[in-house]
């Protein structure tokens, strides 16, 4: 039987997930604005974001660790790669649903006279 602490933990996890989703949507909106303003392709922006994410992770390590080291940074980057690999694995699991939604969105756009 789940106790009060389990419910609190579940509520906190739900709140954290909601906040993550909110922040992700806000970031995506800004990225869309960047794409329009700079007239760059999605693939180029993805490469820029990957490079920026690695840079931010490195800066975060250098600024938050008491005694930063080359070895410690390399280990942190390995952990970051594991996190990224997990994101890619999850994306692959959802690939079928994503492609179905993309096809539906494209068909709707073409039906409305879009490009």
Secondary structure as UniProt FT lines:
FT   HELIX           4..38
FT   HELIX           42..64
FT   TURN            66..67
FT   HELIX           70..93
FT   HELIX           95..111
FT   TURN            112..113
//
